[in-house]
Amino acid sequence: MNQKLKELDYKKIFHYFSEISAIPRGSKNNTAISNYLAEFAKERGLEYIQDEYENVVIIKEASKGYENAPVVMIQGHMDMVCEKTNDSTHDFLTEGIELLVDNDYIHADRTTLGADNGIALAYSLAFLDDETLQHPRIEAIFTTDEEVGMEGAIGLDVTPLKGKYLINVDSEDEGSLLISSSGGLTGTCELPINRVSNKGLKVKIMISDLQGGHSGAEIHKNRTNATKLMGRLLFELREYVGYGLIEMKGGQKDNAIPRDSFAEICINPEDLEDFTKAIEDISFKYKNELKSSEPYLAIHVQNLSEGTFECLHPTSFEKVLFMLVHTPNGVQVMSSNIPGLVESSLNLGIFHVDADKAVFCFSVRSSVNSYKQYLASRLNYMAGFLGGEFYVRGQYPAWEYKKDSKLRDHLFKVFVEQYGYEPKLEAIHAGLECSFFAEKIQDIDIVSLGPDMYDIHTPKEKLSISSAVRVYKYLEKVIEGLK
């Protein structure tokens, strides 16, 4: 454990955050962290459930005098988004995250930190391990694969659960109580492609150092999608030189705005000077357009080799380029009910050209279910029109606002007592697992909260140490006040 974190620790929250961070736990790699949580319960003689989805529920019965208090569920997800900088050699499958401390912040070495949602796990374990805490029955729920479709929450059997109060700790803004979230889906378009052999010079175009970010929490911040920008570059490059597309790739996660993309193309060697000038002109134009929103934008070119290359057939290329240029992306509708809230959006998070197909993977979000379906239908229509296919996975409902909420009232009251001012009650555009609990458990009362963290889903992710401690102390009072 980092020595400075050890000195600043409170009720072992950073101790457990360090242990959790040491375990590789990217989405679809849940076994080690799931077993760690089950072993934690076994060592303390706590009742636990570990299911076929590798979800874990740990139960701690009520303290004396709290037997009749409302049962409280504390919930977060095990998996983290695995993003790293281009110069990082970190292996997310085998290596844990090294925690670094800079003043008030914990961050990682050129990778995502995993505070989203490792801090929820650390809080829950600290509560379960604290013999001094006065509390009702606690049901700590740890779900899997939230970042890739909330599959753990979808599969979780809630029958053994007794709680009607759920505190989700998957938010990133101290001082905000979240009371509603959008629904969403992951939609994938696949366009079949044919290839032809072209002789020439293979060059690689790279777009890098865009800001990226969470496709729900930061979709409204005017951050450029690297894949869409590369599509525009290829579209405009045709005005300067002829070329064939060999390969292209952008983005790693459907719910992260792509920060980088690359394309390998084949040009006539005699056109190299014109090509170089074209990239200089295009680069200057994009940097000027995006100087405020993307100040670190970089466009580089690498000359690779001369030879014969399998390029997309011109017809296939036109279809792929048409999709890249014209597919909707970003904010589509702002809410008419809540000022400043995004109602509907989509993000082209993953794109790659394989040997025989081009794959476009979107994260679609909306607090209005019918508009979510409309966006999916548009993608389906475009893919079908171009001779491709579209399919949906990981669809999840919206978590709708509840007018009367005893849990929200309690959290509000305790917040004012601790902080001396009122918390913000907010709805968010990002999806939360709360929606599935609301769907599965009748009359459940839910609030989501969390400490300050920044730039989640990017290698710049960081967690405020002081905020993490304050929010934990706040939750202590919330739990003790449920008697």
C-alpha positions as CSV (number, residue, x, y, z in Angstrom):
1,M,0.0,0.0,0.0
2,N,1.3,3.5,-0.9
3,Q,2.8,5.0,2.3
4,K,1.0,8.3,1.9
5,L,-2.3,6.5,1.5
6,K,-1.6,4.5,4.6
7,E,-1.1,7.8,6.5
8,L,-4.3,9.2,5.2
9,D,-6.4,6.1,5.5
10,Y,-9.7,6.1,7.3
11,K,-11.5,2.9,8.4
12,K,-9.3,1.0,5.9
13,I,-11.0,2.4,2.8
14,F,-7.7,2.9,1.1
15,H,-6.3,-0.4,2.4
16,Y,-9.1,-2.1,0.5
17,F,-8.9,0.1,-2.5
18,S,-5.2,-0.8,-2.7
19,E,-6.0,-4.5,-2.5
20,I,-8.7,-4.3,-5.1
21,S,-6.5,-2.3,-7.4
22,A,-3.8,-5.0,-7.2
23,I,-6.2,-7.4,-8.9
24,P,-6.6,-7.3,-12.7
25,R,-10.4,-6.7,-13.2
26,G,-11.2,-5.4,-16.6
27,S,-14.6,-6.2,-18.0
28,K,-15.0,-10.0,-18.7
29,N,-12.1,-10.7,-16.4
30,N,-14.0,-11.0,-13.1
31,T,-12.9,-14.4,-11.6
32,A,-10.1,-13.1,-9.5
33,I,-11.9,-10.1,-8.0
34,S,-15.1,-12.2,-7.5
35,N,-13.1,-14.9,-5.6
36,Y,-11.4,-12.2,-3.5
37,L,-14.7,-10.8,-2.4
38,A,-16.1,-14.3,-1.6
39,E,-12.9,-15.1,0.4
40,F,-13.3,-11.8,2.3
41,A,-16.8,-13.0,3.4
42,K,-15.6,-16.5,4.4
43,E,-12.7,-15.2,6.5
44,R,-15.2,-13.1,8.5
45,G,-18.0,-15.7,8.8
46,L,-20.4,-13.5,6.8
47,E,-23.1,-15.0,4.7
48,Y,-22.5,-14.6,1.0
49,I,-23.7,-15.6,-2.4
50,Q,-21.5,-16.0,-5.5
51,D,-23.6,-16.7,-8.6
52,E,-23.0,-18.0,-12.2
53,Y,-22.3,-14.4,-13.4
54,E,-19.6,-14.1,-10.7
55,N,-21.7,-11.5,-8.9
56,V,-21.2,-11.5,-5.1
57,V,-23.6,-10.5,-2.4
58,I,-22.3,-10.3,1.2
59,I,-24.7,-10.0,4.1
60,K,-24.0,-8.5,7.5
61,E,-26.9,-8.8,10.0
62,A,-28.1,-5.8,11.9
63,S,-26.4,-4.5,15.0
64,K,-28.2,-4.8,18.3
65,G,-31.1,-2.3,18.4
66,Y,-31.2,-2.1,14.6
67,E,-33.1,-5.4,13.9
68,N,-36.2,-3.5,12.9
69,A,-34.5,-0.8,10.9
70,P,-34.8,-0.7,7.1
71,V,-32.4,-3.1,5.4
72,V,-29.9,-1.2,3.3
73,M,-28.2,-2.4,0.1
74,I,-24.9,-0.9,-0.9
75,Q,-24.0,-1.6,-4.5
76,G,-21.1,-1.1,-7.0
77,H,-19.5,-3.0,-9.9
78,M,-16.3,-5.0,-9.9
79,D,-15.1,-4.3,-13.4
80,M,-13.1,-1.3,-14.7
81,V,-12.5,0.3,-18.1
82,C,-9.0,-0.6,-19.3
83,E,-7.5,2.4,-21.2
84,K,-3.9,3.3,-21.4
85,T,-1.7,5.8,-23.2
86,N,0.1,4.8,-26.4
87,D,3.5,4.5,-24.6
88,S,2.2,2.4,-21.7
89,T,3.2,-1.3,-21.7
90,H,0.7,-2.2,-18.9
91,D,-1.0,-5.6,-19.4
92,F,-4.5,-5.3,-17.9
93,L,-5.0,-9.1,-18.0
94,T,-2.1,-9.9,-15.7
95,E,-1.1,-6.7,-13.9
96,G,-2.9,-4.8,-11.2
97,I,-3.0,-1.0,-11.0
98,E,-0.1,0.8,-9.2
99,L,-1.6,3.6,-7.1
100,L,0.3,6.9,-7.3
101,V,-0.5,9.9,-5.0
102,D,-0.1,13.5,-6.1
103,N,-1.3,16.0,-3.5
104,D,-5.0,15.2,-2.9
105,Y,-5.3,12.8,-5.8
106,I,-4.8,9.1,-6.4
107,H,-4.0,8.2,-10.0
108,A,-2.3,5.5,-12.0
109,D,0.7,5.3,-14.2
110,R,-0.6,6.1,-17.7
111,T,-3.7,3.9,-17.3
112,T,-7.2,4.2,-16.0
113,L,-7.3,4.1,-12.3
114,G,-10.4,2.0,-11.7
115,A,-11.8,4.2,-9.0
116,D,-14.9,3.7,-11.2
117,N,-16.0,1.6,-9.5
118,G,-13.3,0.3,-7.1
119,I,-14.2,2.9,-4.6
120,A,-17.7,1.4,-4.1
121,L,-16.1,-2.0,-3.4
122,A,-13.6,-0.4,-0.9
123,Y,-16.4,1.4,0.9
124,S,-18.5,-1.7,1.2
125,L,-15.7,-3.9,2.5
126,A,-14.8,-1.2,5.0
127,F,-18.4,-1.1,6.3
128,L,-18.5,-4.9,6.5
129,D,-15.2,-5.0,8.4
130,D,-16.1,-2.3,10.9
131,E,-17.2,-3.8,14.2
132,T,-17.8,-0.3,15.7
133,L,-20.5,0.7,13.1
134,Q,-24.1,0.7,14.3
135,H,-26.1,-0.5,11.3
136,P,-29.2,-2.3,10.1
137,R,-28.8,-5.4,8.0
138,I,-26.4,-4.6,5.2
139,E,-26.6,-6.3,1.8
140,A,-23.4,-5.4,-0.1
141,I,-23.9,-6.2,-3.8
142,F,-20.9,-6.5,-6.1
143,T,-21.9,-6.9,-9.8
144,T,-19.8,-7.8,-12.9
145,D,-19.4,-6.4,-16.4
146,E,-21.2,-3.1,-15.8
147,E,-19.0,-1.4,-18.3
148,V,-19.9,-3.7,-21.1
149,G,-23.7,-3.9,-20.8
150,M,-24.4,-4.3,-17.1
151,E,-24.5,-8.1,-17.6
152,G,-24.0,-8.9,-13.9
153,A,-26.9,-6.7,-12.8
154,I,-29.1,-8.2,-15.6
155,G,-28.4,-11.7,-14.4
156,L,-28.5,-11.1,-10.6
157,D,-31.2,-13.0,-8.7
158,V,-32.7,-10.5,-6.2
159,T,-34.9,-13.1,-4.5
160,P,-32.6,-13.5,-1.4
161,L,-32.4,-9.7,-0.9
162,K,-34.5,-8.1,1.7
163,G,-33.6,-4.4,1.2
164,K,-35.9,-1.7,-0.1
165,Y,-33.3,1.0,0.2
166,L,-30.4,0.9,-2.3
167,I,-27.4,3.2,-2.2
168,N,-25.5,2.9,-5.5
169,V,-21.9,4.2,-5.2
170,D,-21.2,4.7,-8.8
171,S,-21.2,8.5,-9.2
172,E,-18.4,10.9,-9.4
173,D,-19.5,14.2,-7.9
174,E,-19.5,14.8,-4.2
175,G,-22.4,17.0,-3.3
176,S,-24.8,15.5,-5.8
177,L,-27.5,12.9,-5.2
178,L,-28.5,11.2,-8.4
179,I,-32.1,10.3,-8.7
180,S,-32.5,9.2,-12.3
181,S,-30.4,7.9,-15.2
182,S,-30.8,7.2,-18.9
183,G,-31.4,3.9,-20.6
184,G,-29.2,2.6,-23.3
185,L,-28.0,-0.1,-25.6
186,T,-24.9,-1.3,-27.5
187,G,-25.5,-1.4,-31.2
188,T,-23.1,-3.0,-33.8
189,C,-23.2,-2.4,-37.5
190,E,-21.2,-4.8,-39.7
191,L,-20.6,-4.0,-43.4
192,P,-19.2,-6.8,-45.6
193,I,-16.2,-5.7,-47.7
194,N,-14.3,-7.0,-50.7
195,R,-10.7,-6.4,-51.4
196,V,-8.5,-5.9,-54.4
197,S,-4.7,-5.9,-54.8
198,N,-3.0,-2.5,-55.2
199,K,0.7,-1.8,-55.8
200,G,2.1,1.3,-54.2
201,L,3.5,2.8,-51.0
202,K,1.8,2.0,-47.7
203,V,1.6,4.9,-45.3
204,K,0.0,5.2,-41.9
205,I,-2.0,8.2,-40.7
206,M,-2.4,8.6,-36.9
207,I,-4.7,10.9,-35.0
208,S,-3.9,11.0,-31.3
209,D,-4.1,12.9,-28.0
210,L,-7.7,13.9,-28.1
211,Q,-9.4,14.3,-24.7
212,G,-11.8,11.3,-24.9
213,G,-13.9,10.5,-21.9
214,H,-17.1,8.8,-20.7
215,S,-19.6,8.7,-23.5
216,G,-22.4,9.5,-21.0
217,A,-20.9,11.8,-18.5
218,E,-18.8,13.8,-21.0
219,I,-20.7,13.5,-24.3
220,H,-21.9,17.1,-24.0
221,K,-18.4,18.6,-23.6
222,N,-17.8,19.0,-27.3
223,R,-15.0,16.4,-27.3
224,T,-14.0,15.2,-30.8
225,N,-14.4,11.5,-31.7
226,A,-11.1,10.4,-33.2
227,T,-12.7,7.8,-35.4
228,K,-15.2,10.3,-36.8
229,L,-12.4,12.8,-37.4
230,M,-10.4,10.1,-39.3
231,G,-13.4,9.5,-41.4
232,R,-13.6,13.1,-42.3
233,L,-9.8,13.2,-43.0
234,L,-10.2,10.3,-45.4
235,F,-13.2,11.9,-47.1
236,E,-11.3,15.2,-47.6
237,L,-8.0,13.5,-48.6
238,R,-9.6,12.2,-51.8
239,E,-9.6,15.8,-53.1
240,Y,-5.8,15.7,-53.0
241,V,-4.6,12.2,-54.0
242,G,-6.0,8.8,-54.9
243,Y,-5.5,6.0,-52.5
244,G,-6.7,2.6,-51.3
245,L,-7.7,1.8,-47.7
246,I,-5.8,-1.2,-46.2
247,E,-6.7,-0.9,-42.5
248,M,-8.3,1.4,-40.1
249,K,-9.1,1.3,-36.4
250,G,-10.3,3.6,-33.7
251,G,-11.5,3.3,-30.1
252,Q,-11.4,0.4,-27.6
253,K,-14.6,0.7,-25.6
254,D,-18.1,1.5,-26.9
255,N,-18.8,3.7,-23.9
256,A,-15.5,5.7,-24.2
257,I,-15.1,8.6,-26.7
258,P,-12.2,7.5,-28.9
259,R,-9.0,9.5,-28.3
260,D,-6.9,7.8,-31.0
261,S,-7.4,6.3,-34.5
262,F,-5.2,5.2,-37.4
263,A,-5.6,4.3,-41.0
264,E,-3.2,2.6,-43.3
265,I,-3.6,3.5,-47.0
266,C,-1.8,2.7,-50.3
267,I,-0.8,5.6,-52.5
268,N,1.2,5.9,-55.7
269,P,4.9,6.6,-54.7
270,E,4.9,9.6,-57.1
271,D,2.1,11.1,-55.0
272,L,4.0,11.1,-51.8
273,E,4.8,14.9,-52.0
274,D,1.2,15.8,-52.7
275,F,0.1,13.4,-49.9
276,T,2.4,15.0,-47.4
277,K,1.3,18.5,-48.3
278,A,-2.4,17.4,-48.1
279,I,-1.9,16.1,-44.5
280,E,-0.1,19.3,-43.5
281,D,-3.1,21.4,-44.9
282,I,-5.7,19.1,-43.3
283,S,-3.8,19.0,-40.0
284,F,-3.5,22.8,-39.9
285,K,-7.2,23.2,-40.6
286,Y,-8.3,20.7,-37.9
287,K,-6.0,22.1,-35.3
288,N,-7.4,25.6,-36.0
289,E,-11.0,24.4,-35.7
290,L,-10.4,22.4,-32.5
291,K,-7.9,24.6,-30.8
292,S,-10.2,25.3,-27.9
293,S,-11.9,21.9,-27.5
294,E,-8.9,19.6,-28.4
295,P,-5.7,21.6,-27.7
296,Y,-3.4,18.6,-27.9
297,L,-4.6,17.1,-31.2
298,A,-1.8,15.5,-33.1
299,I,-1.8,14.1,-36.6
300,H,1.2,12.1,-37.7
301,V,2.2,10.2,-40.8
302,Q,4.6,7.2,-41.1
303,N,5.9,5.8,-44.4
304,L,5.9,2.0,-44.1
305,S,6.9,0.1,-47.2
306,E,6.4,-0.4,-51.0
307,G,4.7,-3.5,-52.3
308,T,1.3,-5.0,-53.2
309,F,-1.5,-4.6,-50.6
310,E,-5.0,-5.9,-50.2
311,C,-7.1,-2.7,-50.2
312,L,-10.8,-2.3,-50.0
313,H,-12.6,-2.5,-53.3
314,P,-13.7,1.0,-54.3
315,T,-17.4,0.1,-53.8
316,S,-16.7,-1.3,-50.4
317,F,-14.6,1.7,-49.5
318,E,-17.4,4.1,-50.5
319,K,-19.9,2.3,-48.3
320,V,-17.5,2.3,-45.3
321,L,-16.6,6.0,-45.8
322,F,-20.3,6.9,-46.2
323,M,-21.1,5.3,-42.9
324,L,-18.1,7.0,-41.1
325,V,-19.0,10.4,-42.4
326,H,-22.8,10.3,-42.1
327,T,-23.6,8.1,-39.1
328,P,-25.0,10.2,-36.2
329,N,-22.7,10.7,-33.3
330,G,-22.7,12.8,-30.1
331,V,-25.6,14.7,-28.5
332,Q,-28.9,14.3,-30.4
333,V,-31.5,15.8,-28.1
334,M,-31.2,18.0,-24.9
335,S,-33.9,17.5,-22.2
336,S,-36.8,19.8,-22.2
337,N,-37.6,19.0,-18.6
338,I,-34.2,19.4,-16.9
339,P,-32.0,22.3,-18.1
340,G,-28.5,21.2,-19.2
341,L,-29.3,17.5,-19.2
342,V,-28.6,15.4,-22.4
343,E,-31.7,13.4,-23.2
344,S,-30.4,11.3,-26.1
345,S,-26.9,10.6,-27.6
346,L,-24.8,8.0,-29.2
347,N,-21.1,7.3,-29.4
348,L,-19.1,5.5,-32.1
349,G,-16.8,3.9,-29.6
350,I,-15.2,1.1,-31.5
351,F,-14.4,0.8,-35.2
352,H,-12.1,-1.6,-37.1
353,V,-11.7,-2.9,-40.6
354,D,-11.3,-6.7,-40.7
355,A,-10.4,-8.9,-43.6
356,D,-13.9,-9.2,-44.8
357,K,-16.0,-6.6,-42.9
358,A,-16.0,-3.2,-41.3
359,V,-17.4,-3.1,-37.7
360,F,-19.0,-0.1,-36.1
361,C,-19.9,-0.4,-32.4
362,F,-22.1,2.3,-30.8
363,S,-23.2,3.2,-27.3
364,V,-26.8,4.6,-27.5
365,R,-28.3,6.4,-24.6
366,S,-31.6,8.1,-23.9
367,S,-33.9,8.8,-20.9
368,V,-36.8,8.4,-23.4
369,N,-37.1,4.8,-24.4
370,S,-38.9,5.5,-27.7
371,Y,-36.1,7.8,-28.9
372,K,-33.4,5.2,-27.9
373,Q,-35.2,2.8,-30.2
374,Y,-35.4,5.4,-32.9
375,L,-31.6,5.9,-32.9
376,A,-31.1,2.2,-33.1
377,S,-33.5,2.0,-36.0
378,R,-31.6,4.7,-37.8
379,L,-28.4,2.7,-37.4
380,N,-30.2,-0.4,-38.6
381,Y,-31.6,1.5,-41.6
382,M,-28.2,2.8,-42.6
383,A,-26.5,-0.5,-42.2
384,G,-29.2,-2.3,-44.2
385,F,-29.2,0.3,-46.9
386,L,-25.4,-0.3,-47.4
387,G,-25.8,-4.0,-47.4
388,G,-24.8,-4.7,-43.9
389,E,-26.3,-6.0,-40.7
390,F,-27.1,-4.4,-37.3
391,Y,-27.6,-6.1,-34.0
392,V,-28.2,-5.0,-30.4
393,R,-26.8,-6.3,-27.1
394,G,-26.6,-5.0,-23.5
395,Q,-29.9,-3.1,-23.6
396,Y,-30.9,-1.6,-20.3
397,P,-33.9,0.5,-19.2
398,A,-34.0,4.0,-17.8
399,W,-34.1,4.6,-14.0
400,E,-37.0,6.9,-13.7
401,Y,-37.4,9.7,-11.1
402,K,-39.4,8.7,-8.0
403,K,-41.5,11.6,-6.7
404,D,-41.7,10.3,-3.1
405,S,-38.5,8.9,-1.6
406,K,-37.8,8.4,2.1
407,L,-34.2,7.4,1.3
408,R,-33.6,10.5,-0.7
409,D,-35.1,12.6,2.1
410,H,-32.9,10.9,4.7
411,L,-29.8,11.4,2.6
412,F,-30.7,15.0,2.0
413,K,-31.2,15.7,5.7
414,V,-27.9,14.0,6.8
415,F,-26.0,15.9,4.1
416,V,-27.2,19.2,5.3
417,E,-26.2,18.3,8.9
418,Q,-22.7,17.3,7.8
419,Y,-21.9,19.8,5.1
420,G,-24.0,22.8,6.1
421,Y,-25.5,23.3,2.6
422,E,-28.0,21.4,0.5
423,P,-26.9,18.7,-2.0
424,K,-27.8,18.9,-5.7
425,L,-30.5,16.5,-6.8
426,E,-29.6,15.5,-10.3
427,A,-30.5,13.2,-13.2
428,I,-27.6,12.0,-15.4
429,H,-27.2,10.9,-19.0
430,A,-25.0,8.0,-18.2
431,G,-26.6,4.6,-17.5
432,L,-26.5,3.1,-14.0
433,E,-27.3,-0.4,-12.7
434,C,-30.0,1.2,-10.6
435,S,-32.3,0.8,-13.5
436,F,-32.3,-3.0,-13.2
437,F,-32.8,-3.0,-9.4
438,A,-35.8,-0.6,-10.0
439,E,-37.1,-3.0,-12.6
440,K,-36.7,-6.1,-10.5
441,I,-37.6,-5.0,-7.0
442,Q,-41.1,-3.5,-6.4
443,D,-41.2,-0.2,-4.5
444,I,-37.4,-0.1,-4.1
445,D,-36.0,3.3,-3.1
446,I,-32.7,4.2,-4.8
447,V,-30.1,7.0,-4.6
448,S,-26.7,7.1,-6.3
449,L,-23.7,9.0,-5.0
450,G,-19.9,9.0,-4.8
451,P,-16.8,11.0,-4.1
452,D,-15.1,13.4,-6.6
453,M,-13.3,11.7,-9.4
454,Y,-12.3,13.1,-12.8
455,D,-11.6,11.9,-16.3
456,I,-13.0,8.4,-15.8
457,H,-12.5,6.0,-18.6
458,T,-9.2,7.8,-19.6
459,P,-5.6,7.4,-18.5
460,K,-6.0,10.8,-16.7
461,E,-8.6,9.4,-14.2
462,K,-8.0,10.5,-10.6
463,L,-9.8,10.2,-7.3
464,S,-9.8,12.9,-4.6
465,I,-8.5,11.5,-1.3
466,S,-10.2,14.1,0.9
467,S,-13.5,13.7,-0.9
468,A,-13.4,9.9,-0.6
469,V,-13.0,10.2,3.2
470,R,-15.7,12.8,3.5
471,V,-18.2,10.7,1.5
472,Y,-17.4,7.6,3.5
473,K,-18.0,9.5,6.8
474,Y,-21.3,10.8,5.3
475,L,-22.4,7.3,4.5
476,E,-21.5,6.2,8.0
477,K,-24.0,8.8,9.4
478,V,-26.6,7.8,6.8
479,I,-26.4,4.1,7.8
480,E,-26.3,4.8,11.5
481,G,-29.3,7.2,11.1
482,L,-31.5,4.5,9.6
483,K,-32.5,3.2,13.0
